[in-house]
């Protein structure tokens, strides 16, 4: 559910930005919807890139006074697992943004 909400928020944000851009970029010709779908696909690609970068980079672990050699690897492993869970949320959200946008575009192409 969290992934779907993040995806819908990203779609809504990209759509609003694309509509504003459509008002300014079209000039005297009126309004254009031509920027909405590429903006949403780009938002999905950005979310996927963020997820992949988070998966590749190591976890930020700062040892404290209670960290000794026996718990160091265990705590690093736990932080790595948490980081992977968060990056999976971004990854699936990006995929959902692209899939939802593609489905909406297909439906609108049949209707129009």
Legacy VTK file of the C-alpha trace (Angstrom):
# vtk DataFile Version 3.0
C-alpha trace
ASCII
DATASET POLYDATA
POINTS 112 float
0.000 0.000 0.000
2.883 2.342 0.823
4.442 1.710 -2.572
1.182 2.483 -4.334
0.758 5.739 -2.422
4.313 6.825 -3.237
3.690 5.940 -6.896
0.437 7.874 -7.079
2.028 10.875 -5.375
4.920 10.809 -7.864
2.458 10.587 -10.767
0.397 13.460 -9.393
3.470 15.629 -8.829
4.903 14.951 -12.293
1.512 15.585 -13.880
1.081 18.934 -12.124
4.580 20.026 -13.144
3.926 18.896 -16.745
0.609 20.779 -16.875
2.302 23.961 -15.655
5.034 23.436 -18.236
2.354 22.842 -20.893
0.825 26.252 -20.169
4.116 28.089 -20.509
5.722 26.110 -23.330
2.787 26.168 -25.726
2.732 29.964 -25.897
-0.173 31.427 -27.840
-1.337 28.046 -29.127
-3.170 27.270 -25.890
-2.572 24.230 -23.751
-0.775 21.006 -24.576
-0.929 17.596 -22.840
2.183 16.476 -24.682
4.403 16.782 -21.602
2.380 14.702 -19.143
3.276 11.143 -20.117
7.016 11.712 -20.731
7.204 13.508 -17.370
5.606 10.555 -15.601
7.874 8.050 -17.334
10.838 10.210 -16.334
9.617 10.303 -12.708
9.459 6.495 -12.688
12.944 6.244 -14.177
14.293 8.646 -11.550
12.775 6.557 -8.749
14.327 3.404 -10.208
17.737 5.109 -10.490
17.535 6.274 -6.876
16.734 2.719 -5.792
19.635 1.243 -7.755
22.073 3.803 -6.380
20.881 3.086 -2.840
21.363 -0.643 -3.445
24.921 -0.189 -4.704
26.226 2.234 -2.106
27.309 0.809 1.256
25.340 1.444 4.423
26.447 4.352 6.563
27.527 2.827 9.844
29.032 4.881 12.631
30.350 2.825 15.526
29.564 4.111 18.989
30.983 3.359 22.435
28.951 0.167 22.793
30.167 -1.312 19.504
32.834 -3.959 19.817
34.304 -6.405 17.351
31.688 -9.083 18.055
28.681 -6.879 17.229
30.221 -4.763 14.467
29.481 -7.115 11.572
26.018 -7.961 12.906
25.035 -4.299 13.177
26.434 -3.527 9.722
24.457 -6.441 8.297
21.248 -5.242 9.981
21.706 -1.725 8.626
22.376 -3.125 5.154
19.129 -5.121 5.295
17.180 -2.018 6.350
18.731 -0.026 3.522
17.795 -2.743 1.029
14.185 -2.717 2.248
13.962 1.050 1.774
15.512 0.856 -1.675
13.049 -1.876 -2.667
10.220 0.527 -1.826
11.729 3.056 -4.257
12.315 0.379 -6.894
8.783 -0.987 -6.856
7.349 2.535 -6.652
9.266 3.495 -9.804
8.061 0.386 -11.589
4.482 1.114 -10.506
4.748 4.707 -11.764
5.820 3.474 -15.192
3.191 0.714 -15.319
0.317 2.934 -14.160
1.324 5.669 -16.605
1.565 3.166 -19.440
-1.857 1.714 -18.658
-3.432 5.175 -18.490
-1.798 6.101 -21.783
-3.106 2.920 -23.447
-6.621 3.508 -22.145
-6.590 7.117 -23.284
-5.311 6.120 -26.723
-8.297 3.772 -27.137
-10.745 6.406 -25.907
-9.386 9.301 -27.959
LINES 1 113
112 0 1 2 3 4 5 6 7 8 9 10 11 12 13 14 15 16 17 18 19 20 21 22 23 24 25 26 27 28 29 30 31 32 33 34 35 36 37 38 39 40 41 42 43 44 45 46 47 48 49 50 51 52 53 54 55 56 57 58 59 60 61 62 63 64 65 66 67 68 69 70 71 72 73 74 75 76 77 78 79 80 81 82 83 84 85 86 87 88 89 90 91 92 93 94 95 96 97 98 99 100 101 102 103 104 105 106 107 108 109 110 111
